[in-house]
Amino acid sequence: MFSKAKKLTKVIHSNRSIDENHIIFRVSFVGIAGNVMLSVFKLYAGIAGKSYAMLSDAVHSLSDVLATFIAFIGVKVSKKSADKEHPYGHERMECVASLALGFILFLTGLGIGKVGVENIIFKNPQELAVPQAIALIAAIVSIVVKEAMFWYTRYYAKMLDSAAFMADAWHHRSDAMSSVGSLIGISGAMLGYPVLDSVASVIICLFILRVAYKISKDALKRMLDTSLGDAYEKKLADYIAKQKDVICVDVLHTRMFGNKIYIDLEIEVDGNKSLWEAHKIAENVHNNVEKNFPNIKHVMIHLNPAKVTDKCE
């Protein structure tokens, strides 16, 4: 009976891995293919439509191609099982991928902003070209497509609990917002204010830098064993304290490990119980916590002996 259950568990785990791999490949393919086609269209529209804002937008979309590829590599590696050299698993590779995305976005934003500021300060407004209608159309198409890609990627990022794919989703959203800036700038330039096209590129730069900061900050937080905060730890401690034969929760520390959580726990149990009985209590707590808090990868439990009359302070 136990053997059959074990085999069934392996089959379920194998099917889940196949499904996850399929989703990872599909989301990455949609992101890369969509960004390549959009980048080519926006690049053409920027050149043919004489719009620096649209050219900036095209560069942003080209960075999305590399960003999605990095996210794909990060997620694939993070899903690898623990091995001898990495006994705690590979989850932090998602953080590395997210940091790489943040760095790419930061450089992209600075490059776009630099040229935009130079156009505004050093060029005569009369020297600036007036964008054509093709650039306006490209901006509208980009907003619709990138917003759709944001919701698509975000949906599967939540399903996989993937920080890298969530970062990639917000990268899509930042591209959609930058296209809104392009739309406003191009429209203003076509109405007789050509400098607004360059102003739009600076606005795009600010959007990109903001997203780069948020992605990098979140990745660093997950890499530095940051705690989950008082509210999460109180909820977890209250749950553990209600488990059978647990007298008190003495110590509870949480730490992020990529998109997973590790728990260091000390609980009090009746000191008169046998080692086997105490072990059973710890095992019960361990299994229930990991079952009811899905993001928790492992709970390390230390048992402290106590008298049954003892109470938590």
C-alpha positions as CSV (number, residue, x, y, z in Angstrom):
1,M,0.0,0.0,0.0
2,F,2.8,2.4,1.0
3,S,4.7,1.5,-2.2
4,K,1.7,2.3,-4.4
5,A,1.2,5.6,-2.6
6,K,4.8,6.5,-3.1
7,K,4.6,5.7,-6.8
8,L,1.4,7.8,-7.1
9,T,3.2,10.7,-5.4
10,K,6.1,10.5,-7.9
11,V,3.6,10.5,-10.8
12,I,1.8,13.5,-9.4
13,H,5.1,15.4,-8.9
14,S,6.2,14.4,-12.4
15,N,3.0,15.7,-13.9
16,R,3.3,18.9,-12.0
17,S,6.9,19.4,-13.2
18,I,5.8,18.8,-16.8
19,D,2.9,21.3,-16.4
20,E,5.3,23.9,-14.9
21,N,7.9,23.4,-17.6
22,H,5.1,23.8,-20.3
23,I,3.9,27.0,-18.6
24,I,7.4,28.4,-18.3
25,F,8.2,27.8,-21.9
26,R,4.8,29.1,-23.1
27,V,5.0,32.4,-21.1
28,S,8.6,33.0,-22.2
29,F,7.8,32.3,-25.9
30,V,4.8,34.7,-25.8
31,G,7.0,37.3,-24.1
32,I,9.9,37.0,-26.5
33,A,7.9,36.6,-29.7
34,G,5.5,39.4,-28.8
35,N,8.4,41.8,-27.9
36,V,10.4,41.0,-31.1
37,M,7.4,41.7,-33.3
38,L,6.4,44.9,-31.4
39,S,10.0,46.1,-31.3
40,V,10.4,45.8,-35.1
41,F,7.1,47.6,-35.7
42,K,7.9,50.4,-33.3
43,L,11.4,50.8,-34.7
44,Y,10.0,51.1,-38.2
45,A,7.3,53.5,-36.9
46,G,9.9,55.6,-35.1
47,I,12.2,55.9,-38.1
48,A,9.4,56.4,-40.7
49,G,7.4,58.5,-38.4
50,K,10.4,60.7,-37.3
51,S,9.6,60.2,-33.6
52,Y,12.4,60.0,-31.1
53,A,9.8,59.0,-28.4
54,M,8.8,56.0,-30.5
55,L,12.4,55.0,-31.1
56,S,12.9,55.2,-27.3
57,D,9.9,53.0,-26.9
58,A,11.3,50.5,-29.4
59,V,14.6,50.3,-27.5
60,H,12.6,49.6,-24.3
61,S,10.8,46.8,-26.1
62,L,14.1,45.4,-27.3
63,S,15.3,45.3,-23.7
64,D,12.1,43.3,-22.9
65,V,13.3,40.5,-25.2
66,L,16.5,40.1,-23.2
67,A,14.6,40.6,-19.9
68,T,12.1,37.8,-20.7
69,F,15.0,35.5,-21.8
70,I,16.8,36.2,-18.5
71,A,13.5,35.6,-16.6
72,F,13.1,32.3,-18.4
73,I,16.6,31.1,-17.5
74,G,16.2,32.2,-13.9
75,V,12.9,30.4,-13.4
76,K,14.1,27.2,-15.1
77,V,17.2,27.0,-12.9
78,S,15.3,27.9,-9.7
79,K,13.0,24.9,-10.3
80,K,16.0,22.4,-10.2
81,S,16.0,20.1,-7.3
82,A,18.5,20.4,-4.5
83,D,21.8,18.7,-5.1
84,K,25.1,18.0,-3.2
85,E,26.5,21.5,-4.0
86,H,23.2,23.3,-3.4
87,P,21.5,21.4,-0.6
88,Y,19.0,24.2,0.0
89,G,17.9,24.3,-3.7
90,H,18.2,26.9,-6.4
91,E,15.4,29.3,-5.6
92,R,17.7,32.3,-5.3
93,M,18.5,32.1,-9.0
94,E,15.2,33.9,-9.5
95,C,16.6,36.8,-7.5
96,V,19.7,36.8,-9.6
97,A,17.6,37.0,-12.7
98,S,15.5,39.8,-11.2
99,L,18.6,41.8,-10.4
100,A,19.8,41.3,-13.9
101,L,16.5,42.6,-15.2
102,G,16.7,45.6,-12.9
103,F,20.2,46.4,-14.1
104,I,19.2,46.2,-17.8
105,L,16.2,48.4,-17.2
106,F,18.4,50.9,-15.3
107,L,20.9,51.2,-18.2
108,T,18.0,51.4,-20.8
109,G,16.3,54.2,-18.9
110,L,19.5,56.2,-18.5
111,G,20.3,55.9,-22.2
112,I,16.9,57.0,-23.3
113,G,16.8,59.9,-20.8
114,K,20.2,61.2,-21.8
115,V,19.3,61.6,-25.4
116,G,15.9,63.1,-24.6
117,V,17.4,65.7,-22.2
118,E,20.1,66.6,-24.8
119,N,17.4,67.2,-27.4
120,I,15.4,69.4,-25.1
121,I,18.4,71.5,-23.9
122,F,20.7,71.7,-26.8
123,K,18.5,71.6,-29.9
124,N,16.4,74.4,-31.3
125,P,12.7,73.4,-31.3
126,Q,12.5,74.3,-35.0
127,E,15.2,71.6,-35.7
128,L,13.1,68.9,-34.2
129,A,11.1,66.8,-36.7
130,V,7.4,66.6,-36.4
131,P,6.2,62.9,-35.9
132,Q,4.0,61.3,-38.5
133,A,0.7,59.4,-38.0
134,I,2.4,56.0,-38.1
135,A,4.2,56.8,-34.9
136,L,0.9,57.6,-33.2
137,I,-0.6,54.3,-34.4
138,A,2.4,52.4,-33.1
139,A,1.9,54.0,-29.7
140,I,-1.7,52.9,-29.5
141,V,-0.9,49.3,-30.6
142,S,1.9,49.1,-28.1
143,I,-0.3,50.2,-25.2
144,V,-2.9,47.5,-26.0
145,V,-0.4,44.7,-26.7
146,K,1.8,45.4,-23.7
147,E,-1.1,45.7,-21.3
148,A,-2.4,42.3,-22.5
149,M,1.0,40.8,-22.0
150,F,1.2,42.2,-18.5
151,W,-2.0,40.5,-17.4
152,Y,-1.0,37.3,-19.2
153,T,2.4,37.1,-17.5
154,R,1.1,38.2,-14.2
155,Y,-1.5,35.5,-14.1
156,Y,1.1,32.7,-14.6
157,A,3.6,34.4,-12.3
158,K,1.1,34.1,-9.5
159,M,0.3,30.5,-10.5
160,L,4.1,29.6,-10.4
161,D,4.8,32.0,-7.5
162,S,7.6,33.3,-9.6
163,A,9.4,36.5,-8.7
164,A,11.3,36.6,-12.0
165,F,8.1,36.3,-14.1
166,M,6.3,38.8,-11.9
167,A,9.2,41.2,-12.5
168,D,8.8,40.5,-16.2
169,A,5.1,41.2,-16.0
170,W,5.8,44.6,-14.5
171,H,8.4,45.2,-17.2
172,H,5.5,44.8,-19.7
173,R,3.4,47.2,-17.7
174,S,6.3,49.8,-17.6
175,D,6.5,49.4,-21.4
176,A,2.7,50.0,-21.7
177,M,3.0,53.1,-19.5
178,S,6.0,54.4,-21.5
179,S,3.9,54.0,-24.7
180,V,1.2,56.2,-23.0
181,G,4.0,58.8,-22.6
182,S,4.9,58.3,-26.3
183,L,1.3,58.8,-27.3
184,I,1.0,62.0,-25.4
185,G,4.3,63.3,-26.6
186,I,3.7,62.4,-30.3
187,S,0.2,63.9,-30.2
188,G,1.5,67.1,-28.7
189,A,4.3,67.3,-31.3
190,M,1.9,66.7,-34.1
191,L,-0.2,69.6,-32.8
192,G,2.7,72.0,-33.1
193,Y,4.9,71.4,-30.1
194,P,7.7,69.2,-31.4
195,V,9.7,69.4,-28.1
196,L,7.0,67.3,-26.5
197,D,8.3,64.2,-28.4
198,S,11.6,64.5,-26.5
199,V,9.8,65.3,-23.3
200,A,7.9,62.0,-23.7
201,S,11.2,60.1,-24.0
202,V,12.4,61.6,-20.7
203,I,9.0,60.6,-19.1
204,I,9.6,57.0,-20.5
205,C,13.1,57.1,-18.8
206,L,11.5,57.9,-15.4
207,F,9.0,55.1,-15.8
208,I,11.8,52.6,-16.6
209,L,14.0,53.8,-13.7
210,R,11.1,53.5,-11.2
211,V,10.4,49.9,-12.3
212,A,14.2,49.0,-12.2
213,Y,14.4,50.3,-8.6
214,K,11.3,48.3,-7.5
215,I,12.5,45.1,-9.1
216,S,16.1,45.4,-7.8
217,K,14.8,46.3,-4.3
218,D,12.5,43.2,-4.1
219,A,15.3,40.9,-5.4
220,L,17.8,42.1,-2.8
221,K,15.2,41.7,-0.1
222,R,14.7,38.1,-1.1
223,M,18.4,37.4,-1.2
224,L,19.3,38.9,2.2
225,D,17.3,36.5,4.3
226,T,14.8,39.2,5.1
227,S,12.1,38.3,7.6
228,L,8.4,38.1,6.6
229,G,7.4,40.8,9.1
230,D,5.6,40.9,12.4
231,A,2.1,40.3,11.0
232,Y,3.1,37.1,9.2
233,E,5.1,35.8,12.1
234,K,2.3,36.4,14.6
235,K,-0.2,34.6,12.3
236,L,2.2,31.7,12.1
237,A,3.0,31.6,15.8
238,D,-0.7,31.7,16.7
239,Y,-1.3,28.7,14.3
240,I,1.6,26.7,15.8
241,A,0.5,27.5,19.4
242,K,-2.8,25.8,18.7
243,Q,-1.3,22.5,17.5
244,K,-1.8,19.5,19.7
245,D,0.6,19.2,22.7
246,V,2.4,22.5,22.0
247,I,2.6,24.4,25.2
248,C,4.3,27.5,24.0
249,V,6.2,29.0,21.0
250,D,9.5,30.3,22.4
251,V,11.2,31.5,19.3
252,L,10.1,31.9,15.7
253,H,12.3,33.4,13.0
254,T,11.3,33.6,9.3
255,R,13.6,34.3,6.3
256,M,13.1,34.6,2.6
257,F,15.0,32.3,0.3
258,G,14.1,33.4,-3.2
259,N,10.4,32.8,-3.5
260,K,10.3,30.3,-0.6
261,I,10.4,30.7,3.2
262,Y,12.5,29.0,5.8
263,I,11.4,28.9,9.5
264,D,13.5,28.5,12.6
265,L,11.3,27.5,15.5
266,E,11.5,26.6,19.2
267,I,8.5,25.2,21.0
268,E,7.9,24.0,24.5
269,V,6.4,20.5,25.1
270,D,5.8,18.5,28.2
271,G,9.3,17.6,29.5
272,N,8.0,14.3,30.9
273,K,7.1,12.9,27.5
274,S,9.4,10.3,25.9
275,L,11.7,11.2,23.0
276,W,9.4,9.4,20.6
277,E,6.4,11.3,21.8
278,A,8.2,14.6,21.6
279,H,9.5,13.8,18.1
280,K,5.9,13.0,17.0
281,I,4.7,16.4,18.2
282,A,7.5,18.2,16.3
283,E,6.7,16.1,13.2
284,N,3.0,17.0,13.4
285,V,3.8,20.7,13.7
286,H,6.3,20.5,10.8
287,N,3.8,18.7,8.5
288,N,0.9,21.0,9.3
289,V,2.8,24.2,8.9
290,E,4.2,23.2,5.5
291,K,0.7,22.0,4.4
292,N,-1.2,25.1,5.4
293,F,1.5,27.7,4.5
294,P,2.4,26.7,0.9
295,N,5.4,29.1,0.5
296,I,7.2,27.6,3.5
297,K,9.9,25.2,2.2
298,H,11.2,23.9,5.5
299,V,10.7,24.3,9.2
300,M,13.6,23.6,11.6
301,I,12.2,22.8,15.0
302,H,14.0,22.7,18.4
303,L,12.1,21.3,21.4
304,N,12.3,22.8,24.9
305,P,11.1,20.8,27.9
306,A,8.4,22.3,30.0
307,K,6.1,21.4,32.8
308,V,2.4,20.9,31.8
309,T,1.5,23.8,34.1
310,D,3.8,26.3,32.3
311,K,2.1,29.0,30.3
312,C,3.3,31.2,27.5
313,E,4.3,34.7,28.6
